[in-house]
């Protein structure tokens, strides 16, 4: 076998190995993305549940107390907005 042919075969093997590694990394990346989305969806559900509870609390709160509840709800709405931003496709 001449030197050129040996080099070509070596290069082809390296390219195949690199492609295999790349494919594994892409699959892993998709798993990580899906897991992150799943976790973000769970956080969003928790934030929404708390917001619903706080909304009910505001309905029944005395005039002075609702301002205190408002701060907590505003914080929750910020977290909800942040979660939605993370989940939207880019």
Secondary structure, DSSP 8 states (H G I E B T S, - for coil): --HHHHHHHHHHHHHHHHHHHHHHHHHHHHHHHHHHHHHHHHHHHHHHHHHHHHHHHHHHS-TTHHHHHHHHHHHHHHHHHHHHHHHS--
